[in-house]
Each structure stands twice: as C-alpha cells, then as structure tokens.
Amino acid sequence: MSGHRDDYAVSGEYIDLLIRPWWDAFGPAVAEALRGLPTGDAPLLDVGAGSGLGVACAVAELPGAEVLAVEPSPLLRAVLLARAAADPALRDRVTVLAADLLTARLPERVSGVLALNVIGHFAPDDRERVWADLAKRLAPGGRIVVNLAPPFTPTDVPKAPMGEARIGRNRYAGHAEARADGPDRITWHMTYEVHGEDGVAPPVEVAYPWWTLTPDALRDEAAAHGLEARPTGPAEAGLFALEATAA
Ligand SMILES: C[S@@+](CC[C@H](N)C(=O)[O-])C[C@H]1O[C@@H](n2cnc3c(N)ncnc32)[C@H](O)[C@@H]1O
C-alpha cells in the first residue's frame, strides 16, 4: 500500500460515530440500490469500506452475498474488523482487504460495487483508472453504487457542524470547512471535539484534498466506460447507480 495517504490516521476514531447519521438517513436508499444484484458467483466490492456501515447494509440486503471490503486505513479497518467479528452474519461473509483500491488484488468478477463517501479521494487520473477497472470486472446485471456530495465544483464552504453523537457522558462533535484549492479540487478542514463534564478536550484537526465532480461529469465519465449513471434514491443522498449500457 506504499504511496497511499491515510487521511483517517488521526480522525478514524470519530468516523463511525459521525458518519452514522448519513447511513441512518440514506442506508435504506443504498439498500434499495443494491436490490437484486447477481451475487451468486461473485462478491460485492465495498471500496473504502470505512468502519463497515455499508458492509452491514449490504449483508442485510443481499442474503448469502459475499462482501469484499477494501479499506486502507488501519484505524478504520480495526473498527470494521470488530464489527465483522461481533456479528455472525458478517463474520462468515465479509473479507477485509488491507489495501488501497488502486493497488488492490481484486477478483476477476464482482457482482456490484459500493463506493460511498469516498469518490472524492481519487484524483481525476486515478478515478479514470477506477472506472476502467471496475467496468471490466462488473458481472452482467451488476452495478456500481456511488454518491456525490456538494460542493460539486471547487467552492469555499464555511465552517458548519457535520455531525454529533453522545456516548456516555461525552458528546462528540465534528465540523467541516472547505477551501477551493485549484481546478476540481477543494481541501476539507475537519475539526473533531469531545465535550465532557470537565469541558472540551483540545480539538483534533485534519485537512485533506477532495476532488470535486459534478453529476454531469460523472455521467460522462461513466459513459466513456460503457456505463450509464442513473440517479437513485432521494436527491439529498446524491446516489447514482452505474450499469452497463444496453448493447
Ligand atoms: C469518509 S470514509 C467513508 C467510509 C464508508 N464508505 C462509509 O460511507 O461509511 C472514506 C473511506 O475511503 C477510504 N479510502 C480513501 N482512499 C482510498 C483508496 N485509495 N482506496 C480505498 N479506500 C480509500 C478511507 O480510508 C475511508 O475509509
């Protein structure tokens, strides 16, 4: 995995807590987008599986499906492995690959792909490689489920709350702010705070690049690889299902 930049090396502690509201809101739409995938002979690939909320959603929606979860960040992988170990339904069906998607050894065929809250981590050239590689592996009837989140073009985003969770006597709060940072790119500045009975611990701050993509550009990129990108679920979810264009 040499060359992979782990943007979650510090903030990984908070991701499961703070991304959970996204899954509570849009998990049902993701499940709907996965419905009917031909999982009999090939695994579903979860790209950047994080703490495993998408894996759990897929296993619940697709009885019997095998899931291959690619996750390069050791901290997030630990949460994912703990989630898989604690649930017999996941333990037998989820394989965790400690890898960056760009260098991972993937099976020849995948029945479908989840790529949620992750596509902005790939620079345009890398994204091109990702589409080419996934399109080639997608089984007949398979689909890639991906989401886009605003801003879709490089734009400054003022600091705003991004999530909150209470565990015991502590309250965990995340804030996000973005700066336009060149063509097709922003830098996210994230702040994580733990509010306890004794006040607030020094915040954890991280910054990482994020490549923006418009829905139209996604459609064009997909089409260049013989895939049709169709919006699915509520508009706020930003979900698209990419499927092979009918010949
Ligand atoms: C915001 S988290 C989303 C996690 C999960 N998909 C979810 O929605 O809960 C982004 C994830 O993408 C992973 N990631 C970043 N770059 C990656 C790459 N090149 N290959 C695979 N995963 C990557 C990160 O390690 C992180 O787990």
The ligand as a Gaussian input file, in Angstrom:
#p B3LYP/6-31G(d) Opt

LIG

0 1
 C      -15.488000       9.126000       4.578000
 S      -14.891000       7.489000       4.697000
 C      -16.326000       6.580000       4.146000
 C      -16.361000       5.180000       4.677000
 C      -17.561000       4.340000       4.217000
 N      -17.591000       4.155000       2.785000
 C      -18.851000       4.949000       4.703000
 O      -19.570000       5.567000       3.890000
 O      -19.159000       4.804000       5.898000
 C      -13.816000       7.344000       3.270000
 C      -13.089000       5.991000       3.222000
 O      -12.391000       5.864000       1.998000
 C      -11.153000       5.214000       2.256000
 N      -10.218000       5.491000       1.156000
 C       -9.547000       6.648000       0.899000
 N       -8.742000       6.478000      -0.163000
 C       -8.914000       5.195000      -0.600000
 C       -8.337000       4.409000      -1.642000
 N       -7.410000       4.921000      -2.465000
 N       -8.734000       3.121000      -1.774000
 C       -9.678000       2.604000      -0.945000
 N      -10.238000       3.299000       0.066000
 C       -9.862000       4.567000       0.236000
 C      -10.738000       5.814000       3.588000
 O       -9.718000       5.076000       4.224000
 C      -12.064000       5.824000       4.323000
 O      -12.325000       4.614000       4.961000

